[in-house]
Amino acid sequence: MLREVKCPICRKVTSWEDNPFHPFCSDRCRIIDLGAWTQGSYRIPAEEMDIDLEDEDDEDKEPGH
């Protein structure tokens, strides 16, 4: 039984097995996805943290050094 999946770029149904480009349907879609990664299109939202590096450095030092 062949497993079929939708290409994440063009949504075309393609075979998972015997497909050198899986999960994509073609090299074209694979390159489009790679370009999106390199341009920063895929991001995970995060909260900005206020870090005081001077305080952390003091904690790492041994007393007397």
N, C-alpha and C positions, 0 to 999 in steps of 0.2 A: 504494500500500500504506500503510495507516494503522499508525502505530506505537503500540502500547499499552504503558502502564506502570502500575505499582501506586502508588496514592496513598501517600505516606510516613506519613500519619496514620491513615487507616482501612483501608488495604490494598485498597481497591476498584480494580478494573481500569478504567482510563480512557484515552481517546485523548490523545496528545500534541498532534497537529495539531488546529487549530480549537478548542482548549480555552483560554479566557482565563485559567484558574487553574492551568495546568500548572506544576509537576509534581503539583499537588493536583487532586482531582476536583471540588472546589467551593469557593466562597468561605468556607463554614463551616470546612473543613479548613485553608484558608490562614490564617484568623484564629486558629484553635487553635494553629497553628505559630508565628505571630507572637507570641501570648501566651506561649508557652513561651520564646521568645527574650527577651522583655522581663522575664520572671521569673527569668532566669538558669538555666533548666533545661538548656540546652546549654552545656557547658563543656569545655574542653580541659585535661586535667590537666598541671600543670607543677611543676617543682621550685622551691622557694623559694630565691632567691639572696641571699646576704649581701653587700651592696654598701656600701662605705665611701665616701660621697660626698665627704668631706673630702680624701681622697687623690686622687680624680679631679680635683677643682677645682685642686689644686696642680700637676698635670701640664699643665693647659690654660694656665696663666699663663706668660708669657715671663719669662726671668730679668731681674731688676732692676725688675719692676713689682709 
